[in-house]
Each structure stands twice: as structure tokens, then as C-alpha cells.
Amino acid sequence: MKARAIHAVFHYLPLHLSEVGRRHGGCVGQCPVTERISDQLIRLPFYYALGAADQQRVIEAVRAFRV
């Protein structure tokens, strides 16, 4: 996404790994599915003023992405 000049950011920190969660006993490995999924989520740039051409550019970038 960065190479295509599309701003996509990290989206989710599992609550048990947040500052408060750790204070209450949260630790890595406690919720492995949540941790794995959280590493795979991003926030895409979709908002009310995003034009159709930019929407299409983001969609094409997502579809073209390969791990």
C-alpha cells in the first residue's frame, strides 16, 4: 500500500495486550486467535469524501496484494 501511496494503518490492539489489559494480567499468548487476527487487520482510507477514482485505486491495490 505504501508503494502505491495509499495510507493504510495498523488497526487493532487486542484489549488484553493494551496498557490496561496488561495491568490486569493480560499477556502474549493468552488469546492466540485474537492476536493472530489483529496482526492481519489494517484500516483502509475510506471516508465520505473519497472520490470514486481513489476508491477504485484502493480496491485494486487490495486485490493485487500478495503475501
Secondary structure, DSSP 4 states (H G I P E B T S, - for coil): -GGGT---EE----GGGSHHHHHTT--TTSSHHHHHHHTT-EE----TT--HHHHHHHHHHHHH---
